[in-house]
Amino acid sequence: MKVAIVGVSGAVGQEFLRVLEDRQFPYDELELFGSSRSAGRIIPYGGKQYTVKELKHNDDFKGIDIAFVSAGAKASIEYAETITKHGAVMIDNSSAFRMEEDVPLVVPEVNAGDGLKRPRGIIANPNCSTIQLVVALKAIEKLSHIKRAYVSTYQASSGAGATAMAELVQQYEQIVKGESPTVEKFAYQLAYNVIPHIDVFLDNGYTKEEMKMYHETRKIMHSDIEVSSTCVRVPVLRAHSEAVWVETARPVSVEEARKAFTEMEGVVVMDDPASKEYPMPLFISGKEPVHVGRIRKDIANPNGLTFWVVADQIKKGAALNAVQIAEYLIKIKDIK
């Protein structure tokens, strides 16, 4: 098994290395790729020294079985054919191919089998906020069809990359010193603030991030579910939170929902308000599962449930989900 990581210098690229090690992913050889700025960098990993190669249009991917790609949509589009032409499965973390009809969009706990049909050799990793949402929704969908979901997100700075995380830390340091905070990665200062604006605004008043949640959820779940969301950036480093309201075809009790969440692969229930037990980014950062809490009936809708979902954006929202896709393909011997 020969594995490549493209975009290894970024936050998700570095997380790929940690996840592969933590899960003891069964690779024999590893190749690391980056931009011209990263090329030549030495990365110590697993007791070895790896030299980052510059991503180019050549035959460097000959012999590669799986390529984990997190270099941005522009690079994914430009290099997809180069990466896949010798038979590598490209698991892409960008938004480039998510809604293409001939590219499966996969969250293994929800629709792993979709990854088996990939005519272009590409499997798309969904948007981070969508991943944790659909893992939770799948548990309820097993009980009763979800007609619609309303979501308010509380998204960490990590969603905008390593430099955004560094900027948030820098802003707090600057403010404490009485300096004007640096504002480059976001529309406004994020420290001591929340920004109801992620990605660009569209003609319908929603942002691209919000519409991603709508379209991606329907594609992954093979469902006519209606999803309406407001996506908000909050001054948290690396775990996204979501407040979710769902309307089901029939009333679903809290007890049914809690049991379904408990039995759902990839979900951990933290739901004991009396003991102040509920998921929070402070404690979920660095963990693999999607955490669910605050499970209750929606008092405004007899067929409604509401709950709180938290997951590590860099891990489950990006690198881990991609590695789980590869693990599934290996498990069923789709990749040998």
Phi, psi and omega per residue, in radians:
M1 nan 2.084 3.139
K2 -2.004 2.176 -3.014
V3 -2.064 2.507 3.040
A4 -2.149 2.536 2.979
I5 -2.076 2.132 3.134
V6 -1.874 2.168 -3.046
G7 1.583 0.633 -2.983
V8 -1.179 -0.373 -3.081
S9 -1.402 -0.270 -3.121
G10 -1.398 3.067 -3.107
A11 -1.055 -0.758 -3.138
V12 -1.263 -0.680 3.090
G13 -1.010 -0.764 3.096
Q14 -1.161 -0.618 3.110
E15 -1.188 -0.591 3.053
F16 -0.960 -0.788 -3.142
L17 -1.059 -0.770 -3.140
R18 -1.136 -0.741 -3.115
V19 -1.165 -0.752 3.109
L20 -1.017 -0.706 3.138
E21 -1.247 -0.812 -3.098
D22 -1.076 -0.653 -3.076
R23 -1.661 0.058 3.135
Q24 0.885 0.898 -3.129
F25 -1.068 2.335 -2.967
P26 -1.422 1.164 3.084
Y27 -1.802 2.693 3.094
D28 -1.808 -0.615 3.130
E29 -2.320 2.619 -3.103
L30 -2.342 2.293 3.071
E31 -2.120 2.381 -3.116
L32 -2.018 2.340 -3.106
F33 -2.229 2.617 3.098
G34 -2.708 -2.988 3.116
S35 -1.336 3.109 3.106
S36 -1.084 -0.499 3.108
R37 -1.196 -0.584 -3.093
S38 -1.574 -0.345 -3.071
A39 -0.988 2.355 3.140
G40 1.613 -0.220 3.108
R41 -1.138 2.441 3.115
I42 -1.717 2.189 3.123
I43 -2.049 1.998 3.058
P44 -1.339 2.270 -3.091
Y45 -2.765 2.280 3.084
G46 1.035 0.567 3.130
G47 1.403 0.125 3.131
K48 -2.175 2.920 3.066
Q49 -1.936 2.157 -3.137
Y50 -1.981 2.373 3.079
T51 -1.736 2.203 3.138
V52 -1.255 2.212 3.093
K53 -1.597 2.604 3.049
E54 -1.360 2.324 3.110
L55 -1.222 2.068 -3.103
K56 -2.406 2.921 3.058
H57 -1.486 1.527 3.136
N58 -2.603 -2.743 -3.107
D59 -1.859 0.481 -3.128
D60 -1.110 -0.362 -3.099
F61 -1.659 0.116 3.058
K62 -1.170 2.188 -3.109
G63 1.630 -0.186 3.096
I64 -1.325 2.324 3.101
D65 -1.578 -0.780 -3.110
I66 -2.327 2.292 3.065
A67 -2.070 2.011 3.039
F68 -1.548 2.059 -2.976
V69 -2.052 2.129 3.076
S70 -2.506 1.206 -3.087
A71 -2.150 0.200 -3.128
G72 1.680 2.707 -3.047
A73 -1.073 -0.695 -3.108
K74 -1.062 -0.818 3.136
A75 -1.165 -0.677 3.140
S76 -1.068 -0.767 3.129
I77 -1.132 -0.769 -3.078
E78 -1.177 -0.659 -2.974
Y79 -1.871 0.063 -3.090
A80 -0.980 -0.811 -3.115
E81 -1.153 -0.688 3.104
T82 -1.087 -0.711 -3.098
I83 -1.240 -0.651 -3.001
T84 -1.718 -0.172 -2.948
K85 -1.126 -0.402 3.118
H86 -1.740 0.168 3.046
G87 1.861 0.003 3.100
A88 -1.147 2.496 2.983
V89 -1.521 2.082 3.141
M90 -1.655 2.001 3.067
I91 -1.789 1.864 -2.897
D92 -1.800 2.236 -3.087
N93 -1.607 -0.024 -3.107
S94 -1.555 3.109 3.111
S95 -1.515 0.057 -2.950
A96 -1.025 -0.726 -2.958
F97 -2.104 0.095 -2.968
R98 -1.006 -0.673 -3.076
M99 -1.796 0.204 3.048
E100 -1.266 2.352 -3.074
E101 -1.095 -0.544 -3.076
D102 -1.708 0.325 3.059
V103 -2.210 2.046 3.116
P104 -1.206 2.524 3.101
L105 -2.004 2.004 -2.830
V106 -2.212 2.323 2.850
V107 -2.129 1.950 -2.935
P108 -0.944 -0.626 3.139
E109 -1.200 -0.296 -3.027
V110 -1.898 -0.838 -3.017
N111 -2.551 0.824 -3.072
A112 -0.914 -0.707 -3.070
G113 -1.063 -0.401 3.133
D114 -1.064 -0.481 -3.107
G115 -1.233 -0.163 -3.127
L116 -1.357 -0.358 3.137
K117 -1.914 1.738 -3.038
R118 -2.438 1.348 -3.039
P119 -1.037 -0.415 -3.139
R120 -1.727 0.044 -3.129
G121 1.332 0.240 -3.066
I122 -2.075 2.387 2.942
I123 -2.106 2.261 -3.116
A124 -1.630 2.391 2.989
N125 -1.519 2.244 -3.090
P126 -1.205 3.016 3.013
N127 -1.043 2.521 -3.053
C128 -1.020 -0.751 -3.120
S129 -1.193 -0.520 3.096
T130 -1.249 -0.687 -3.076
I131 -0.986 -0.941 -3.077
Q132 -1.197 -0.534 3.106
L133 -1.122 -0.874 -3.035
V134 -1.226 -0.511 3.060
V135 -1.065 -0.750 3.113
A136 -1.228 -0.752 -3.113
L137 -1.103 -0.612 -3.115
K138 -1.016 -0.653 3.141
A139 -1.076 -0.713 -3.131
I140 -1.343 -0.629 3.130
E141 -1.040 -0.521 3.099
K142 -1.158 -0.426 -3.128
L143 -1.559 -0.755 -3.107
S144 -2.817 2.472 -3.112
H145 -1.011 2.301 3.098
I146 -1.521 2.058 3.133
K147 -1.367 -0.762 -3.120
R148 -2.664 2.724 3.095
A149 -2.390 2.393 3.047
Y150 -1.984 2.288 -3.010
V151 -2.323 2.318 2.950
S152 -2.042 2.109 -3.067
T153 -1.746 2.688 3.081
Y154 -2.257 1.519 -2.884
Q155 -1.710 2.337 -3.066
A156 -1.265 2.836 3.127
S157 -1.109 -0.430 -3.125
S158 -1.034 -0.422 3.122
G159 -1.086 -0.336 3.102
A160 -1.802 0.157 3.034
G161 1.784 3.042 -3.073
A162 -1.094 -0.656 -3.131
T163 -1.175 -0.541 3.095
A164 -1.209 -0.700 3.074
M165 -1.073 -0.767 3.132
A166 -1.114 -0.657 3.136
E167 -1.134 -0.684 3.112
L168 -1.068 -0.827 3.108
V169 -1.060 -0.762 3.140
Q170 -1.082 -0.694 -3.136
Q171 -1.057 -0.780 3.110
Y172 -1.075 -0.752 3.137
E173 -1.094 -0.731 -3.127
Q174 -1.170 -0.720 -3.127
I175 -1.130 -0.730 3.102
V176 -1.045 -0.610 -3.138
K177 -1.445 -0.051 -3.122
G178 1.435 0.265 -3.141
E179 -1.631 2.778 3.042
S180 -1.279 2.269 -3.088
P181 -1.265 2.531 3.054
T182 -1.233 2.257 3.107
V183 -2.229 1.791 -3.127
E184 -2.274 -0.708 -3.020
K185 -1.468 -0.406 -3.094
F186 -2.157 2.893 -3.116
A187 -1.141 -0.507 -3.119
Y188 -2.467 3.000 3.010
Q189 -0.993 2.280 3.136
L190 -1.626 -0.577 3.119
A191 -1.042 2.326 -3.111
Y192 1.037 0.547 -3.038
N193 -2.678 2.857 2.905
V194 -2.267 2.546 -3.043
I195 -2.167 1.952 -3.119
P196 -1.416 0.979 -3.009
H197 -2.784 1.834 3.071
I198 -2.236 2.133 -3.030
D199 1.270 -2.982 -3.010
V200 -1.518 2.683 3.064
F201 -1.396 2.497 3.137
L202 -1.881 3.033 -3.062
D203 -1.097 -0.452 -3.112
N204 -1.487 0.074 3.117
G205 1.587 -0.243 3.074
Y206 -1.511 2.790 3.034
T207 -1.554 2.879 3.104
K208 -1.057 -0.641 3.110
E209 -1.064 -0.740 -3.136
E210 -1.173 -0.666 3.111
M211 -1.285 -0.498 3.017
K212 -1.016 -0.767 -3.121
M213 -1.087 -0.658 3.117
Y214 -1.129 -1.007 -3.027
H215 -1.235 -0.730 -3.091
E216 -1.170 -0.709 3.127
T217 -1.039 -0.763 -3.140
R218 -1.139 -0.689 -3.132
K219 -1.198 -0.793 -3.095
I220 -1.149 -0.752 -3.053
M221 -1.539 -0.049 -3.085
H222 0.878 0.916 -2.953
S223 -2.369 2.754 3.036
D224 -1.654 0.307 3.133
I225 -0.934 2.411 3.043
E226 -1.699 2.261 -3.095
V227 -2.165 2.163 3.080
S228 -2.147 2.198 -3.042
S229 -2.373 2.732 2.932
T230 -2.150 2.074 -3.060
C231 -1.785 2.199 -3.009
V232 -2.220 2.314 3.056
R233 -1.538 2.280 -3.115
V234 -2.164 2.773 -3.072
P235 -1.394 1.112 3.103
V236 -2.122 2.583 -3.054
L237 -1.332 -0.958 -2.944
R238 -2.616 0.411 3.025
A239 -2.312 2.273 3.110
H240 -1.543 2.527 3.032
S241 -2.123 2.628 3.123
E242 -2.476 2.302 2.950
A243 -1.666 2.175 -2.981
V244 -2.178 2.297 2.989
W245 -2.050 2.250 3.108
V246 -2.151 2.554 3.010
E247 -1.985 2.109 -3.091
T248 -1.809 2.875 -3.106
A249 -1.142 -0.533 3.062
R250 -2.309 2.787 3.092
P251 -1.080 2.333 3.086
V252 -2.038 2.193 -3.101
S253 -1.320 2.798 3.079
V254 -1.064 -0.673 -3.131
E255 -1.131 -0.737 3.077
E256 -1.073 -0.802 -3.094
A257 -1.115 -0.772 -3.126
R258 -1.086 -0.722 3.111
K259 -1.111 -0.728 -3.138
A260 -1.132 -0.736 3.097
F261 -1.114 -0.719 -3.129
T262 -1.090 -0.628 -3.102
E263 -1.534 -0.144 -3.074
M264 -1.341 2.245 3.074
E265 -1.021 2.328 3.070
G266 1.473 0.109 -3.118
V267 -2.063 2.413 2.984
V268 -2.081 2.243 3.132
V269 -1.597 2.187 3.011
M270 -2.183 1.622 -2.941
D271 -2.566 1.337 3.070
D272 -2.462 1.379 -3.074
P273 -0.979 -0.581 -3.128
A274 -1.058 -0.537 3.108
S275 -1.760 0.221 -3.092
K276 0.978 0.721 3.129
E277 -1.825 1.988 3.109
Y278 -2.821 2.706 -3.089
P279 -1.213 2.478 3.054
M280 -2.480 2.535 -3.125
P281 -0.955 -0.610 -3.112
L282 -0.968 -0.631 -3.050
F283 -1.825 -0.234 -3.103
I284 -1.639 -0.357 3.132
S285 -0.970 2.281 3.133
G286 1.581 -0.113 -3.119
K287 -1.720 2.695 -3.053
E288 -1.430 -0.804 -2.985
P289 -1.255 2.866 2.916
V290 -1.484 2.261 -3.086
H291 -1.864 2.361 -3.087
V292 -2.189 2.383 3.088
G293 -2.659 -2.980 -3.130
R294 0.874 0.736 -3.110
I295 -1.352 2.170 -3.112
R296 -2.777 2.845 3.059
K297 -1.266 2.537 3.048
D298 -1.404 1.955 -3.066
I299 -1.227 -0.165 3.125
A300 -1.706 -0.039 -3.058
N301 -2.636 2.054 -3.112
P302 -1.084 -0.419 3.091
N303 -1.770 0.352 -3.044
G304 -1.879 2.584 2.996
L305 -2.256 2.660 3.025
T306 -2.387 2.553 -3.106
F307 -2.747 2.973 -3.035
W308 -2.098 2.299 -3.037
V309 -2.214 2.286 3.111
V310 -2.327 2.385 3.076
A311 -2.649 2.672 3.107
D312 -1.240 2.092 -3.042
Q313 -1.167 -0.703 -3.111
I314 -1.313 -0.584 -3.099
K315 -1.452 -1.499 -3.088
K316 -1.125 -0.565 -3.122
G317 -1.333 -0.028 -3.112
A318 -2.674 -1.526 -2.958
A319 -1.112 -0.829 -3.088
L320 -1.079 -0.779 -3.124
N321 -1.028 -0.719 3.120
A322 -1.123 -0.752 3.131
V323 -1.158 -0.637 3.092
Q324 -1.123 -0.610 3.057
I325 -1.057 -0.839 3.136
A326 -1.093 -0.706 3.122
E327 -1.068 -0.681 3.110
Y328 -1.116 -0.787 -3.141
L329 -1.077 -0.667 3.110
I330 -1.209 -0.734 -3.100
K331 -1.029 -0.724 -3.118
I332 -1.632 0.173 3.073
K333 1.108 0.513 2.991
D334 -1.312 -0.503 2.981
I335 -2.130 2.275 -3.046
K336 -1.909 nan nan
